[in-house]
């Protein structure tokens, strides 16, 4: 009986570990560039829907967020940009950094 109890506790702890580990990606979102010619480091450049509608991100520092520059969109970086998430540039999209820094 003691072995069964120990195994049950271990399984519960493992399940809890998996749930907590997945929490960071639970709140992650994908944001799409809204149009061409915009500043990449402006929150209003990004929306949750690929058609340019929906909410903007509240920051660029949520782990797991993905920022997608869409085909045909050319974004520039006009200031230093601290991006914790991932930047994806679709085929046909461009990203110009000039002399600015990204972190």
Beta strands, then each sheet from edge to edge (+ up, - down):
strand 1: 30-33
strand 2: 46-47
strand 3: 66-69
strand 4: 74-76
strand 5: 86-89
strand 6: 94-96
sheet 1: 2+ 1- 3- 5-
sheet 2: 4+ 6+
end
